[in-house]
């Protein structure tokens, strides 16, 4: 059975060209990506398809599930501008997937599209169930999984450490999205399969606190809710396994944003049977 990495980001060459042609965020300038959050160095060679496959081979992973990260800040653009960039990404990535001999799959940005086995959705959208309704209705009807990913943050306040958005901002978004989902979303879309990036920012750690408000947290033990382990290690993953069971977790690396090795080593450190569930059994069911 194939092994999967469900959390990889990829910029096709035509999408990179479009980012270079822009003069407002998000755009590429002098080797940096400029977003509403700030300026960040990027290694565009990591978006070369051959280099990505070599990295998969190094990690002994068969299939990378590619997505356009919501943290680029496309939600800040007007609807037409956003649609143009997302559609360009979708068309180019679809061609890449078709010629990859099964090494790549891709999630459609923001909404279902033909030929994509799932949708990548910004975390903030789950805080507005009515606004998110049309997309989630369609995904549920089509039985497509939805991968929830952080969106772009406002710049961190003056004097805060450089890692603030990474450690405080994105996880806080994911906590809010997950709690909104178990509070209202799951009742509305009972059969929709949802995967929360970054272990939902650690939101499941809050279930005992939630119980103090009289919430029956057994409702959170949901076979259609999954957690991507990207950027976390053994202690966090072990707690999620103890809470939800191994079948609700999937392996993701957040390539090329971070080095895949630490999380991959943590997953495989649980032994072959656990690694097989996170890398093969569960993701293959999601990407069916």
PyMOL commands that set and color helices and strands:
alter all, ss='L'
color gray80, all
select helices_A, chain A and resi 13-21+44-47+49-59+70-72+74-76+79-98+123-127+129-142+164-188+197-211+217-220+234-244+246-248+261-268+272-286
alter helices_A, ss='H'
color red, helices_A
select strands_A, chain A and resi 4-9+27-29+32-35+38-41+63-67+104-106+108-109+118-122+145-149+194-196+225-228+249-250
alter strands_A, ss='S'
color yellow, strands_A
deselect
rebuild
show_as cartoon
